[in-house]
């Protein structure tokens, strides 16, 4: 069975298998390395989504050209 990894936002440590309260966890992630990057990945996603929202609000959605 594949192991899941979780990033604990309170301790800032990676857990193998869910060990802590859900309120303190991000994941699951397929690898320890992915879990270690949880905050960085979340930041990158938020930046990308904020930019997509900005373009959508301004009517400048580049994805429309691809549909």
Buried (B, 14 or more C-beta within 10 A) or exposed (E): EEEBBBBBBEEEEBBEEBEBEEEEBBBBBEEBEBBBBBEEBEEEEEEEEEEEEEBEEEEEEEEEEEE
